[in-house]
């Protein structure tokens, strides 16, 4: 058996956040840098993705991506 690298909970959560950004960018046809900037600007990463990881990561990738797009659009409209 090969040696496995065990990731910390923080690393797993940050990897999930990165996958949310990348899947949203891919779905919208935008760069991940643009989506990161937009999500960061409205506080979505710090105030939604990271604190709600335990709930979000149990959902399908399709549902999470749709949820990210809806949330981003809604939060941007409030600014």
N, C-alpha and C positions, 0 to 999 in steps of 0.2 A: 504494500500500500504506500502510495506517495505521501509525502508530508503535505498537509493541507495548511493553508494560511487562514487563520481565524480572524475575521474582521470584527472590530468593535461595533457596538450598537450605533455609535455616532457615525462611523464610516458607512454602515448599511443605510442609515437614514439619509445621509448626504448623497449616496449613490442613487437612492430613490428620487431625491429632489432633482438630481441631474437628469435622470431618465424622464421625469415629468417635463422638464424644460425641453429636452431633445425631442420627445414625442410630440409635444405641442408645436414646436418649430417645424418638424417634418410635416405634420398635418396641415399647417398653415402655409407651407412653402416659404418659410422665413429661415434666417440663420439662427442658430442657437444663441449667438451673442445678442441678437436683437431681442429675442424672447426673454433671455436672462435680464437684459436691461429693463425691459418693460415690466416684468414681474417684480424685479427689485425696486423699481421706481414706486410701485403701488404698495409695496410691502407684502406681497403675496407669498414669497418664499418664507420669510421670517414669521408671518402672522397666519399662514394657512397651511402650506405644504409641510413644514417642519413640525408644528404642534399637532397636526392631525394625521401624521404618518401612520399611527396605529390603525386608524380607520381606513385611510386611503389605500394603503398597500394591500388590503384584502380584496379590493375591487378589481375588475378586469382592466387591462391596459386601455381598451377602447373607452370604457366608462370614465376612467381617470382622465384621459386625454380630453374627452368632451367636457368634463367637469372643469378642467384647467382653462379651456378656451372660454367657457361661459363665465367663470370667475374672473379671468383677466379682463374680458370685455366689460363686465359689470363694474369692476373696481376702477378701470380706466375712465368709464363714463361718469363716475362720481367725483373725479378730480377736476 
